[in-house]
Amino acid sequence: MPKPKRMTQREIADALGVSIITVQRALNNSGYVSPEMRERILAYMQQVNYKPDRAAQILVRNETRTISLFSANRHAFFWDSISEGITRAAERISMFGYQVRYHRLESARTEDYLQALQVEIDDGAQAVGVVNHERFDMERVFQLLDTREIPYVTFNIDAPHSRRLCFVGADYRAEGRLVAELFGKFLSAGQKVAVLVYDMTGQSYPHATPISELRLGGFATHLAAEYPQFEHFVVAIPFAAASTEITRQIDDLLERYQGELSAIYCIPPIHAELCAVIEAKGLTNAIKLIAPDLSPEIGTYLTRNLLTLEISQNPMLQGFATVLALARYLETGTKPEPELQYIDHSLVTKVNLDSHNKLTWLTGLGIE
């Protein structure tokens, strides 16, 4: 059957006895239209089930909307994946009059960050995505955004104390629970599990999200509740330790618990040192090792059986979803819901490594 003819803006204007410019102003919330007239026009549009053509709206608006995202560049391969998701999202919304710009800045250079952000704001950025990096003075970043009344979301690392619209990223406590559940299935009663974390003693990041603590808390709570037969202990690696010192500590750990240690949950990005020691000691396949995706060599570690599985944060999907959250806010003016938009973790093994790299970030989007 033929589709019913869609009412045009000209027909709406004629029906209400107003000019088409008034209809367009009411629809796009631009120019002056009295509140009473705007309400009358929008109510009539709803009554006749009018659906505006997006391309026509853009022509009327005659404006390009800019979304700007910022992150550090440390662990560049992770942000490469974020960038790919951002690019894919930018392509999808470009036809609706959007442009997206992504800045990756050197860690700890807060002045450079503020300057880049100020340039984007002055150049017309209407919404911003930021990561709550501990190595920048993020309070100054949030203050600039708040002062200039720029809407923003946080992604990858949250800042719940800020005025962000929402957070898009991983649930780190849930990651810890997931690892505990996996070890509970892998291991036998009485086996020992080590959790490697960074020792942040002497580091001052008052508003940093304690990612390691969230992961460890989720892990320890779930293990105690569901698998009390397993013993776990925490090994703290100095935050600023050199690679040689990290290697020495790992070597000491494996020597001390030789034959007793069955599994390791490695939270910090020290996989190169850890896997090198495991391989050198001939412990391939002897220790169940789970780690988050913070190393570009994780694929190699999986295929060589040094790493049992990777807990992926799906960074491409994080980048994609962040852009869409910002675009929806600019379109609707409505705060994104839910406030915490968690991206599900993926389990990556050597068996599904290739398909994960190509496809898994799309699974939650209904995109083929």
Sequence and secondary structure as in RCSB ss.txt:
>XXXX:A:sequence
MPKPKRMTQREIADALGVSIITVQRALNNSGYVSPEMRERILAYMQQVNYKPDRAAQILVRNETRTISLFSANRH
AFFWDSISEGITRAAERISMFGYQVRYHRLESARTEDYLQALQVEIDDGAQAVGVVNHERFDMERVFQLLDTREI
PYVTFNIDAPHSRRLCFVGADYRAEGRLVAELFGKFLSAGQKVAVLVYDMTGQSYPHATPISELRLGGFATHLAA
EYPQFEHFVVAIPFAAASTEITRQIDDLLERYQGELSAIYCIPPIHAELCAVIEAKGLTNAIKLIAPDLSPEIGT
YLTRNLLTLEISQNPMLQGFATVLALARYLETGTKPEPELQYIDHSLVTKVNLDSHNKLTWLTGLGIE
>XXXX:A:secstr
        HHHHHHHHTS HHHHHHHHHT S   HHHHHHHHHHHHHTT    HHHHHHHHT  EEEEEEEE SS
HHHHHHHHHHHHHHHHHHGGGTEEEEEEEE TT HHHHHHHHHHHHHTTEEEEEE   TTS HHHHHHHHHHTT 
 EEEESS  TTS  S EEE  HHHHHHHHHHHHHHHS TT EEEEEEEE TT   TT   HHHHHHHHHHHHHHH
H TTSEEEEEEEETT  HHHHHHHHHHHHHHTTTTEEEEEE SS HHHHHHHHHHTT TTTSEEEEES  TTHHH
HHHTTS SEEEE  HHHHHHHHHHHHHHHHHH    SSSEEE   EEE TTTHHHHHHHGGGGGGT  
